[in-house]
């Protein structure tokens, strides 16, 4: 689904799961944010071709965090195109992505092929690609979870910091968050942004009253924890 010019929310299926990596592109290059489950390189390839973006234009991969459904196809992509692609992730999740440490939530997946991270990301950093990409460190789901803000299109790429259902932000998926309080605290960083649309990796697109929806999630969690 096209969010704005050069911003496409992909819709990938994997054994009953539906996930939403994001594709950014301009005349010079393309950027993929998250790489799906293992074995989905061809799915990503086909999705790019459908919107008229050649896989050869892919020059940058940004990983929002270390979970298997976000880094799964990274090794395969690098094996085929690694000499031309630069990979970014937060320093706190880098050793897990590279296989130096066992994945925090998928420790049993010892044979998951290793990826690589070429450069680390920091909170507030801006990358100069596709109209500029602002990095927001949003820990809680994992220590090195990041979100991305596209100022040009007023789009927030939320990763797994929150999820949506039928266009409505439902909050944080607590069963998969490593630190619930930290995850909710991270949502406050979104309130100062001018957001017209949010892409949640789980659930897809939300486009109405985004700041109000996020504030509601924060308020409801604060209210709930006052009495526990």
N, C-alpha and C positions, 0 to 999 in steps of 0.2 A: 504493500500500500504506500503510495507516494504521500509523504507528509508535506513537503514543499520541494521546490526545485533543488535537485541534488541530494535529497534526503528520502530514503526508502526504508520502510519497516518490512523486513522479510518475514515470511510465514513458513516455518519449517516443521514438518511432522517427523516424529521418531518413536515408533512403538507406542502410540497412543499419547505421547507428549507433544504439545505444540509450543514452540519457542520462537522468539522474535529478535534475532540479530538485526543490527542496523547497518545499512549501506550508505556511505556518503561518497559523492564524486563531483568532480568538475572536469574541465577540459584536459587537465594534466594527469589526473590520478584518481584512484579510488581508495577508500578506507572501509574496512570491515570492523565492526565492534562486536566482539565475541564470535566464536567459531563453531558453536553447536556441539553435539555429541560426537564421539568417535565414529568415523565412517561417513560423515556428512559433507565432506569436501565437494562431492559431485552435486549435492543438493544446493550448496551455496553457489557453485558454478552455474547451475541451471537458473537459479533465481536471479543472478546478476545478468545473465544473457537475456532473460525475459524483459528486463527493464532497459536493455540496450547498452549494458556496461560490460565490456570485455574483461575476462578474468586477468588478462595480461596487464590491465591498468591497475590492478591491486598492488599498492606499494606499502601500505601500512595496516597493521592489525593492532587494535587496542583491546585489551582484555579487562573487563570490569572486575574480575576476581578469579579465583583458582578452581571453582567447582567444575566437575567433569563435563556438565552440559554447556559450559562456556569455553573450555579449553580443549575439548575432545578432539576436534579435527585440526588443531594447530600443528601437531607433528606431521600429519599427512600433507598439509599445505606447504610446510617448510621443506619437506622432502622433495616436493615437485617444483617449488618456486622460491625456495629459501634465499637464494642469492640476491633477489630483487625486493624482498619484503622486510620491513623493519617492524619489530614487535615491541609494544609498550605495555607495562603493567606497573602497579604500585610495588614499592620495595618490600612491603610486608608480605605480599603474596608471591613475589618472584621466586623464592626458593622452592615453593610447592609446585609452581608451574614448570620449573626446570627439572623437577624430580630430585632435587637435593634433599627435600623433606617429603614425607608421606602426606598426601592430601588430608586436610583436617576432617573432612566429612566422608571421604571415600578411601579410607586407609587400606581396605581390603583389595583395592585395585592396584596391586603391586606391579602388574605388567603393563600398565598404561604407558604408552610411548612418551618419551620426554619431549618437552617443547624447549623453547629458549626465549629469553627476554633481552632485547638489545639495549633498551633504555628504560629508566624508571620514571614514574610520574609522581608529582607532589601536588598537594592541595593548592589550588589557586593558579596553577601553571596553565599557560595557554599554548596549544600546539597550532602551528601556522597552516594547517591543512583545511581545505574545503571551507573557506570562510572563517576559520579559526574555531578551535575547540577548547573550551574551558574545562579543566579537571577539578572535580570536587571529591575530596576524600570523605567517604561515607561509611565508616566501619560499623560493624555490628553483625551483618550477615557473615562476613569474614573480616579479619583484621585489616586487610588491604583492599577492601571493596571500594571502588570508585564509581562515580556517576559523571556524566558529561553534559555540558550545557552548550547548545548551539545558539549564540546570540542572534545571528543573522535570521534564523527562522523561529526563534523563541521556543526551541524544542529542548526538553530534558530527556536524556537517555538514562533511565533510572536503574538499569541492571536488575538486580534482585533486592534493591533497597526497599521496594514495596511491590505489590502486585495489584492487578485490576481484574474486574469481572464485568463484562458488558459495558465497558467504558467508564466504570466507576472505580475509583481507587479504594480498595478494601483495607489497606494498611500493610503491615509487615507480616510475612509468612513466618510465624513464630516457630514452627517445628524445625525450620532449616536455618534459623538465625542463631549464631553462636553466642551473642550477647544482646539480649532484647533491649535492655535499657540504653545501651550504646547505639543500637539501631534506631531507636526512636529519637534519641538526641541528634543523630545525623540528619533526620528529616528537617530539623529546624534550619539547616543551611539552605534549604530550597525556598524559604519564605521571602528572602530578599531578591529572588530572581523574578523577572518578568516572563512567565511561562504560559504559552498558549496551548502546548501539547506535550504529553508525556508518553514515552514508549517504555512500558514495563516488559521485561523479558518474559515474564509469566503473565499472560493476560492481554498484552498488546496495548492499544492506543486509548488514551483518555484526552478529551479536548475541551471540557466544560468546567469553568470555575476551578481551575487547578489549585490555586493557592488556598481557596476555601476548603477544598477537599483535603488537602494536606494538613491544614490547621485543625480540621475536624478529627483526623486520625491522631494528631498529637494531643488534642484536648481529651479525647476519649481514653487514651492510654494514661494520661495524667490523672484523670478522674478514677480510673480503675485501680491504679496503684496506690491511691490515697487510702484505700480501705483494705489493703492486703498487708 
